[in-house]
Amino acid sequence: MHIAIAGNIGSGKTTLTQLLAKHYKWDQLQEAVDNNPYLFDFYKDMQRWSFNLQIFFLNSRFEQLLEIRRSGRNVIQDRTIYEDAFIFAPNLHAMGLMTTRDFENYFRLFQNMDSAITPPDLLIYLRASVPNLVAQIAERGREYENGISIDYLKRLNERYEAWISTYDKGKLLVIDVDDNAFHTNPEHLGRIINAIDAEIHGLFPNEAPATNGQLKAKAGNGKATAPVKPAAKAPAKPAAKPALAKAKR
């Protein structure tokens, strides 16, 4: 079983990966951050190091997928290879931080890799507003993230929403982390685990869609929504601050 967790910088992917791996007693594959030779340089000069960074992440993720297939073990993976190719690299290209030549070369390499890999059995997408992302990035205080702009996070969020709306490679579970404090609230984590169990064990496959549920599940060729809590409509989120003081890819 391969579960992958997707989401923007600061959405809580690493924390949820650790919590789920502990609960299910599965292996966890973390994003290559601490051993990444380009990350610090990238946040200082995105245009100079964007291609190098994206190639490093692409190769790292490809190696993880080959290891998952080779080992046959149950795995929780922090971020997917699809996010590199459909969100981060094209966003850098659109912002003028990666040349067209480099982006086209990068994407051809991804397409070759994509033909040789197997998608996750379940993809979990952590949806978060920009103010929430800013708060969580600042809370963890990674020095190299100090230069992340709110505009950069906003652009990534827009690409995440566009990508996830067309995702069709397998089962999908969407979690609104603005309304789910799984990192501090065991009850909220329990709701996520129940929704995962329903997906991987096929429980309640004909559950009627909910209009105000917190967790939403979508199969590869059809849609189903799993109601988790009849919460009242969340209040509007406050506007993002003009600058990010202390801010994971």
WONORDA-V348539 format. One record per backbone hydrogen bond with DSSP energy under -1.0 kcal/mol. CO is the residue of the C=O (numbers start at 0). NH is the residue of the N-H. If there is no record, write none. Layout:
BEGIN
((CO & NH) (CO & NH))
END
This chain:
BEGIN
((0 & 74) (1 & 120) (1 & 121) (2 & 76) (3 & 123) (4 & 78) (5 & 125) (7 & 10) (11 & 15) (12 & 16) (13 & 17) (14 & 18) (15 & 19) (16 & 20) (17 & 21) (18 & 22) (19 & 23) (20 & 24) (20 & 25) (26 & 75) (28 & 77) (30 & 32) (32 & 35) (37 & 41) (38 & 42) (40 & 44) (44 & 48) (45 & 49) (48 & 52) (49 & 53) (50 & 54) (51 & 55) (52 & 56) (53 & 57) (54 & 58) (55 & 59) (56 & 60) (57 & 61) (58 & 62) (59 & 63) (60 & 64) (61 & 65) (62 & 66) (63 & 67) (64 & 68) (65 & 69) (66 & 70) (67 & 71) (73 & 26) (74 & 2) (75 & 28) (76 & 4) (80 & 84) (81 & 85) (82 & 86) (82 & 87) (83 & 88) (86 & 90) (87 & 91) (88 & 92) (89 & 93) (90 & 94) (91 & 96) (92 & 95) (98 & 102) (99 & 103) (100 & 104) (101 & 105) (102 & 106) (103 & 107) (104 & 108) (105 & 109) (106 & 110) (107 & 111) (108 & 112) (109 & 113) (110 & 114) (112 & 115) (121 & 3) (122 & 172) (123 & 5) (124 & 174) (126 & 176) (128 & 132) (129 & 133) (130 & 134) (131 & 135) (132 & 136) (133 & 137) (134 & 138) (135 & 139) (136 & 140) (141 & 144) (142 & 145) (144 & 147) (148 & 152) (149 & 153) (150 & 154) (151 & 155) (152 & 156) (153 & 157) (154 & 158) (155 & 159) (156 & 160) (157 & 161) (158 & 162) (159 & 163) (160 & 164) (162 & 165) (170 & 122) (171 & 217) (172 & 124) (173 & 215) (174 & 126) (174 & 176) (175 & 178) (179 & 181) (180 & 183) (180 & 184) (184 & 188) (185 & 189) (186 & 190) (187 & 191) (188 & 192) (189 & 193) (190 & 194) (191 & 195) (192 & 196) (193 & 197) (194 & 198) (195 & 199) (196 & 200) (197 & 202) (203 & 206) (213 & 175) (215 & 173) (216 & 223) (217 & 171) (228 & 230))
END
